[in-house]
Amino acid sequence: MNESTYLTRSSVLFRSVLNDLKRDPASAARELGIPLPAVEEVLRGRRALSPEELARAVRTWPVNERDFFPVHDDAPAGVRVMRAAESAATSRVLRRGGRDYYEYRDTAMSRVSMFRPEWIRMIQPVGDNDPENPDVEWNNGHFLNQFTYFVGSVNYYYEWEGVRHCVPMETGDSVSGLPYAPHSFAARNGEPALILALTYGGRLLGDAQHELSALGPDLAAEYALDSADFPHAAAALLRTHLDNACVPPAELARRSGLTAERLDELLSGDAEASEAELAVLAGALRVNVRDLLPVVPDETDGVRIVRAADARAWSYPDDRRPDYRVTELAGTLVCPNSRGLRIEVLGDGETALRAGLHTYLYNLGPEPVRFSWDHGGRTDRTELAAGDSAYLKPFVPHRFGVVTPGRPGTVLVLRIGGKVCGDALLEASAVGAEAVRRLVTDDEQWYDPRGRNPARAATSAGGAG
Ligand SMILES: [Fe+2]
């Protein structure tokens, strides 16, 4: 990790806090009880705030400690690779019910993005597909979304609304599961059984989670609107916008031209708005049409299972030059930016891929693949052997190629949206590239103490001239 970059980014955050609070360095120094030069050193990225100064800032101003700490960038070259041997070195066997149950190994992770991808070997054998098999130890479920890729003869167990299920899986099958559903895995007939359990955080993790925590469980739960079916979910969303805008139904009817009876149907979820109705309602409430469209999960019993045999596959870039054969794996509408893919590498590594998502890669083997990527004006290359994995930053162009002609490689890919997807992506687009650049680099005060008056500048320039 580059410490000077970290300090520079700390200074941008500190300046941002001061700008937002409308404090200049002198008033900040006075209120924090530290000398002005000490504040200026922090603003110049020469030193970090001391723990005492930080504590004083949090006591004095309506800010949180974490507002001052940047995320560490542990992938400054755009990519972070973890070799199979490094993964093997993290091996640990965890016991459940008094016996060895799983062997876990870490694969590539980065502080930049919330992937927690584990290689997991099932140690417990089972001789049947009974979801109540007493040899199966269940977890309590977890919040992180889980995308699972199966290798070998794995029995997948999951529980939804009190009902337990067992699904025998084969190599290439995949599943995406909703949070907090208890689940388990076992080795069918004691045969080799592995999974790549790629857990990851969605948009509720991190900042949203911290905000919800401060609101407390009762207020936090209010955010979970009805999502039973599309009309009811849309009705709940519409009612929320009415409340937010302090607009009663009669006023919305007047603004939109819909009858009170029709609006009543829409607000109770008894009917679904037409496209034309959505447009007038959005206009009447000054929101975007998409703000009135809910997401209704299409999972069955909390999971989406994609069998290898049924998975959609295509050539990339096209059938005439199939450098890659891409297979779409399990995913969820709840996180539509999460993309599980299996990429068969057929070409020589000339065709670049690029995604506006954080990317995780794992070489499923047995063949190695060549891997190259462009970042910061240079191209880096390495070879990913079977079991090697990598994290790749968004928008970094990258390529895979065969090592030995005629011997395709296979890479498991999971892409996730991180924090800048959905509404945040649209906000970034709306404010524009310059504003986004400035957001992460601006270390200037929001005004120039010497003043900025175009008319005066013109006069003095004229006088000097
Ligand atoms: Fe899990």
Boltz pocket constraint, residues with backbone or C-beta under 6 A from the ligand:
constraints:
  - pocket:
      binder: B
      contacts: [[A, 142], [A, 146], [A, 183], [A, 197]]
      max_distance: 6.0
